[in-house]
Amino acid sequence: MASNDFGIRDGEQAVELPEKTDACLYFIGRIRTPWKTRKQCPKNARESNAVCAVELDPRWSEALKDVATSSHLVLLYWMDQSPRNLVLQVPGHYGVQRGTFALRSPARPNPIAMSVVRLLNIEGATLSVAGLDCLDGTPLLDIKPYFASTDSVPDAVVGWHQNK
Ligand SMILES: C[S@@+](CC[C@H](N)C(=O)[O-])C[C@H]1O[C@@H](n2cnc3c(N)ncnc32)[C@H](O)[C@@H]1O
C-alpha cells in the first residue's frame, strides 16, 4: 500500500477494499526513469521530455515485431506505491475535493496509469521513450500503438479543469 509519501489528507475518504481480487496480471517489464520520489516525478506525461528506458522481460521480445514503425505508443503501468482505497481525494496541487474517477491520481482501486510516449529507439528488449511521469522501477503492464486517428479527441473537455 501507500509508501512514497502518500497519506490521507483532510477531506479525503477511504473505503474498505473487497476481500479478494478478481483478476491476475503479469508485469511484463519495468520502467527506468530518473525519478526516485513522487516529489521529483512530473505530474503528467507532457511535463517532462526525459528519456526513459522501458525494460521488457525478454520472454515478450517477439511481441515487439513492427513496434518500431510507430512514432508514439500507449504505455500502461502499475502505480505500485499507491493506496487503492480512496474514493474522495484532495490533490495537493489543486486543494479541492474530487471523486477518484474524476482525477488522474495514481491512487485508485486498480492503480493503472497510462501515457502516450514518443518512441525514440528499440535495442533488444529495451525501448527508449520520452513522455513519462512514473517512479523508477514502476511495473509495466502493456504496450500499444497510439493511433492519432482513433485515440485523439481534440475537442474533449474536463469541465472542472477548464479554467486552470
Ligand atoms: C498524476 S499521476 C498521472 C499518471 C498517468 N499519466 C495517468 O494519467 O494515468 C503521476 C504521478 O503519480 C505518482 N507516481 C509515479 N509513479 C508512481 C508509482 N509507481 N506508484 C505510485 N505513484 C506514482 C507521481 O506523484 C506522479 O507525479
The ligand as an ORCA input file, in Angstrom:
! r2SCAN-3c Opt
* xyz 0 1
  C      -0.860     12.206    -11.515
  S      -0.210     10.634    -11.962
  C      -0.620     10.588    -13.699
  C      -0.407      9.172    -14.199
  C      -0.699      8.883    -15.668
  N      -0.012      9.704    -16.594
  C      -2.159      8.822    -15.937
  O      -2.754      9.864    -16.196
  O      -2.703      7.737    -15.898
  C       1.525     10.876    -11.957
  C       2.029     10.917    -10.528
  O       1.933      9.618     -9.960
  C       2.925      9.452     -8.951
  N       3.622      8.184     -9.201
  C       4.528      7.929    -10.163
  N       4.929      6.657    -10.135
  C       4.261      6.058     -9.132
  C       4.217      4.735     -8.604
  N       4.982      3.748     -9.098
  N       3.396      4.496     -7.561
  C       2.629      5.495     -7.036
  N       2.619      6.761     -7.500
  C       3.415      7.048     -8.529
  C       3.840     10.669     -9.026
  O       3.472     11.553     -7.994
  C       3.478     11.294    -10.386
  O       3.668     12.681    -10.383
*
